[in-house]
Amino acid sequence: MAFSQSDGRVVWHNLDFANAHSSPVLINVDGQDQVVAFMEKDIIGVDPNNGELLWSHPHTTQLGMAISMPVWVTTICCFFRLRMTVVAEFFV
């Protein structure tokens, strides 16, 4: 879901992923802007202009608690997560 900064109206709303506690991040990959978000069961890339799903990757978390924010480093998007059984995991 995206809102207009000028008046707060909904600009687009067209995806149905279960939300998590993570904040999305705006990145640019090869000239294309993307909003990358760590959802409850997926990691997704969305076109910020129209909400079109550009890509998704299934990824479940314990209790649906994806709370870390994606980190964009030059050309690699990194995701971190904490687990009860492991101190931390890192994946690209």
N, C-alpha and C positions, 0 to 999 in steps of 0.2 A: 504494500500500500504506500502510495506517495501523496504528499500534500503540497499544495501551492504555498510558497512562502509569503505571497502577497495577501492572500485572504483566507488561507487555511482549508480551502475546499479540497476534496479528494480528486487527485489528478488521474490516478489509475489504481485499480484493485482487481487483480486477476489470477493470483496464485493461491494455492491451498496447502501450504506446508505448516506443520505445527510449529509455532513459535517457541523460542527458548529465551534465556536471559542474556544472550550475547548481543553486543551492539554490532551492526553491520559496518562495513568500511567501503568507501568509494575508491576504486583503483582504475588504472588505465592499462590495458593489455593491447599492445600493438596498435595504438590509436583508438581503441574502443573502450569507452567508459563502462564500468561494471560495478554494481553493488554486490559485494560478497558477504554472505551471511552464514553463520553457523546455526542451523536450525535444530529442532529436537532430534530428528533422525536423518538429516541430510546436511550437506554443505552445498550452497547454491550460488550461482552467478546470474544476476538479473540486469537487463538493460534499464538504467535509471530513467530513461525518457518515456518508455511505454510499458514497463513491467514484464517484457518478454523474457522467458526463462532461456538463458544462454547455455547453461550447463548445470548438472547436479551430480553429486556423488553421495551414495548412501553412507551414513555414518551414525550409528546409534551411540548414545551416551547413557551412563547410569542415571536412572530416574528422570531422563529427559533434561538433565541439568547442564546444558552447554552454556557456560558462563564466560568463557574466554573470547576475546575479540580476535578476528583474523589479523595477521600482521603481514603487510605487503613490503617485500624487500626487493627492489629493482625489478626482477622478472619472476620471482618466486613468491607464492602466497603460502604462508606458514600458519599452521593451526596448532594450538597447544591445548591439552586437556589434562585435568587431574582426575585420578581415580582413587578409590578407597584402597585398592590393593597395590597400586604403583604410585610412587611419588609424583612423577610427571611423564608424559609421553609427548613426543614431537613428531609430526609428520608433515610432508609436503604434498 
